[in-house]
Amino acid sequence: MLPNNITLSTNLKPALKDFFSQQQFSKIGVLIDENTQTHCYPLIQSLLPEHTTLQIRSGEEHKTLLTCQQIWQWMTQQHFDRQSLLINLGGGVIGDMGGFCAAAFKRGMAFINIPTTLLAQVDASIGGKLGIDFMGFKNHIGFFRIPDHVFISPDFLTSLPQRELRSGFSEVIKHTLIADREAWNELSRKKVPEIHWLEQVEHSVQLKQRIVSQDPTEKGLRKILNFGHTIGHALESYFLESNRLLHGEAIAIGMIAEAYLSHKLLGLPRQELEQISCYIRDVHGKTPLEKNCLPQIAQLCLQDKKNRENNINCVLLSQIGEARYDIPISEEEIIEALEFYNNE
Ligand SMILES: NC(=O)c1ccc[n+]([C@@H]2O[C@H](COP(=O)([O-])OP(=O)(O)OC[C@H]3O[C@@H](n4cnc5c(N)ncnc54)[C@H](O)[C@@H]3O)[C@@H](O)[C@H]2O)c1
């Protein structure tokens, strides 16, 4: 069962109608980028009450204060107030940054997410983490705030480039690995084109929602959702400027490296490490990492938000479906894990 504020359907019309009939907003704005303007906005435009739109440039490199400034200027010029609504129509970048801007504008106005990438549908739009990148660090500035509603339709995925679909799929894999062994067993038998997205998205959303509802501000259990992310975020930060890795591609490498550390430090069976590594490689292929960049990537892990007192804390698996958090790892171990990824 999904909570009342999440709708998942191939037909969003009734739920949107219901939402807008129950509430009055002084202004409605839709945040889009050039891709969601072309592919997603036409599917939804006629289902929304009168509104104005702002198109920003797509891409992680625009998830910055500069773009926030553009969004807040637009809101101010359009006379948005605390009774206004922002609709984030796009992937994780639009959702994280639009939510951040809405939550900060005049100390907070309503926002809803209509996620249009697989990654945003199964992960970024759920759980209320909002934010932007800063000084080259991922999601360095942000808040926790749950969107007023999330409307998810797998129909948006039809226009999504394959590379983006695979990127989002990393988070689907992650959800099964940390908490649902049976789902992993089923998923790992399938190739990406064989997946039924409505069912798969529902499984992921339910799983994430179940974890987040027990620990909304990531004091404990919620940390397990960061499996693959300690090393993954460092890789993403490392490649931020060259734009070489998508979020899910970085997390895919992070999951293999952290599965290696799970084997080394928590006794994840070797056979399970091999299964995880083979399946993720089948989906994503291999991105060779130059040996001389590994220490710098390991150092970037020191910026991870889960760290305490200069310890790098990681989420590791004791077995598939069982995750443990706050496991300290060293820079040397991270380098070793990335060498494992390179050599496998
Ligand atoms: N808040 C969270 O809990 C959370 C969780 C995971 C990831 N994230 C964040 O999410 C971001 C990555 O999100 P993403 O992978 O969705 O990337 P993205 O938002 O950059 O979108 C990827 C690309 O797809 C395009 N696009 C979006 N929908 C489309 C569609 N239906 N058809 C065609 N093109 C479309 C976008 O314009 C963009 O070029 C990262 O910034 C990451 O930090 C947040």
The ligand as a Gaussian input file, in Angstrom:
#p B3LYP/6-31G(d) Opt

LIG

0 1
 N       16.411000      13.412000      -3.062000
 C       16.810000      12.158000      -3.078000
 O       16.482000      11.370000      -2.192000
 C       17.665000      11.690000      -4.221000
 C       17.889000      10.326000      -4.414000
 C       18.638000       9.934000      -5.506000
 C       19.139000      10.866000      -6.382000
 N       18.913000      12.180000      -6.174000
 C       19.419000      13.200000      -7.103000
 O       18.782000      13.015000      -8.355000
 C       19.615000      13.564000      -9.369000
 C       19.646000      12.643000     -10.559000
 O       18.339000      12.510000     -11.047000
 P       18.038000      11.948000     -12.515000
 O       18.812000      10.727000     -12.736000
 O       16.569000      11.918000     -12.631000
 O       18.709000      13.042000     -13.458000
 P       18.177000      14.389000     -14.135000
 O       17.191000      15.042000     -13.300000
 O       19.403000      15.124000     -14.532000
 O       17.448000      13.852000     -15.457000
 C       18.195000      13.149000     -16.407000
 C       17.985000      13.681000     -17.818000
 O       16.766000      13.185000     -18.336000
 C       15.990000      14.256000     -18.871000
 N       14.616000      13.808000     -18.727000
 C       13.881000      13.796000     -17.600000
 N       12.715000      13.165000     -17.822000
 C       12.706000      12.824000     -19.123000
 C       11.773000      12.116000     -19.933000
 N       10.651000      11.589000     -19.435000
 N       12.073000      11.934000     -21.250000
 C       13.254000      12.407000     -21.752000
 N       14.179000      13.030000     -21.023000
 C       13.905000      13.234000     -19.722000
 C       16.411000      15.452000     -18.076000
 O       16.152000      16.630000     -18.775000
 C       17.898000      15.201000     -17.924000
 O       18.578000      15.591000     -19.091000
 C       20.970000      13.783000      -8.753000
 O       21.156000      15.167000      -8.561000
 C       20.881000      13.076000      -7.406000
 O       21.664000      13.687000      -6.420000
 C       18.177000      12.608000      -5.115000

